[in-house]
């Protein structure tokens, strides 16, 4: 199956509709040192630089995709990003102010996309409005990207453990498939679904684990086994969904394997540190302290401490113990573009003149 992109990868019309990335501008991480490398300032991304969607857009010759809820300076001619920091697939049963989980679950993001589509159709005849909107027929020519599910997996780990989390993961997969079907009914035909990252290698989840729970690379065996189970379930569900959408290209991307390789063998890919956070507090193997997150200052045991960043984030896979660095995001993006981690295989270079990522 081939992805049906516009002829010659028409970059002036291709829409990258990011339904849910790990971290975007709606609930911005405004404090430094976030944004320290590429942007040189905090820009609402919980990393030192660009996210995967940023890198993907640039490689395709597109500008960064404006968040749907960004009230100032948005330009949607090349796409819209409906994602929020800490978003979930399932409707959260908690408050942003209690656990930090975003209220903008996947169903809410889908409704935002529907509202956006209606706005485009209603306002495109307005010349002033149309300067910031895509053409009305763009929704059938769009590439809809999904990167969501991590917070569904991790938010309850401490409370109910891996076994408890695995009980509701089928609901997560089913909701993703259902959302794709709804987008198909709205005219969407090209979908890129990134799987769940190997959270068992994240510094934030490794702190405090006994050695017998770790594999030879220092990652959690039980967490990553659960990730494998989830990703297999997602892949199979998308295979079944693909059969019910005859005119669509539905691509599953195994970004988890790419990240796992980076965590396990960072030096083989030009990096130095796998399971150690670049921005954190505490030093040691993980440089992560759950009491004070990247960029924050807190009094701990009578002493004021700040979670700061190393001056060389390009040597790390993990930015803050939870999110990847720009260096890792760039490597994963090239793997996506290469197509070898996709099912069915989809090499972007067969359709597009890819631009370098500096």
Secondary structure, DSSP 8 states (H G I E B T S, - for coil): -----STT--TTT--EEEEE-SS-STT---STTTTTTTTSS--S-SSSS--HHHHHHHHTT----EETT--SS---TT-EE---TT--SS--SS-HHHH---S--HHHHHHHHHHHHHHHHHHTTSHHHHTTS--TTGGGS-EEEE---HHHHHTTHHHHHHHHHHHHHHHHHHHHHHHHHHHHHTT--EEEEE----GGG-HHHHTT--GGGB-TTS-BHHHHHHHHHHHHHHHHHHHHHHHH-TT-EEEEE-HHHHHHHHHH-GGGGT-SEEEEESEESS-TTT---TTS-TT-EEEETTEEEE-EE-S-GGGEEESSSSSB-HHHHHHHHHHHHH-TTEES---GGGT-------
